[in-house]
């Protein structure tokens, strides 16, 4: 998997959050993941299956950032990560992966998406169990940090 | 999704743990998940995509149970959930889903598996974001508890 395959996920995430929640994230430098582990409080995960490849995508938010996004979308800030927040993270996961799927499909890399899963819990970590490279991309914002991670078995 | 679709995952899990780690789990009663939330310390998740359906599977372990399984497989008990444990949970997730895939394929329900993702963190919770029913199945053992959860958009 090449680093350039992260870009469709990156641009899709920035687009989704700007459109849905007027939230601007600043992308950091993508890294081939070795020992780094993304930590966060609420994460959306989704599997991807295509004729040439299979893989997984995750997006992890600090609680403060997830609550800020929720506030901008609904006009009200929840006290903590509740069912509305996990539903929103699942929806963002679907939309970001769907946007990346369209962009990668234009380049001839097709895949279908499974249904998303959302994990909630203070400072959990995520490990993609994939033979291929794992690319992690950090984002910062005044409201907190996010990370996306993409892993494909081939590509 | 019918409750009977949980059975291939149940029998596959019992078979995998008995074979790999001489560990016997006692299945509880499967439940259509409404408000119940499975809590655990280390979880394996995987996406599934087929021509008629898409969905997700998760298995969640108490730390004590994950460490006991590791000890039986390797002869040594890690102090905590380390990379070897997360790799093992990813492998179990793959094997259980692969076993269920074979059993469901015999009934005409085909799907391909994405790559597994492992989540580690004290008392995290998992929410499958799926329009279809979510079925949760608890297991008990002297070493700690586990839960599996299966969700398909149709079936």
Interface residues (C-beta under 8 A of the other chain):
Chain A: X43 X44 X45 X46 X47 X48 X49 X54 X55 X56 X58 X83 X86 X87 X90 X91 X93 X94 X112 X113 X114 X115 X116 X117 X118 X119 X120 X121 X122 X123 X124 X125 X126 X127 X128 X129 X130 X151 X153
Chain B: X43 X44 X45 X46 X47 X48 X49 X54 X55 X56 X58 X83 X86 X87 X90 X91 X93 X94 X112 X113 X114 X115 X116 X117 X118 X119 X120 X121 X122 X123 X124 X125 X126 X127 X128 X129 X130 X151 X153
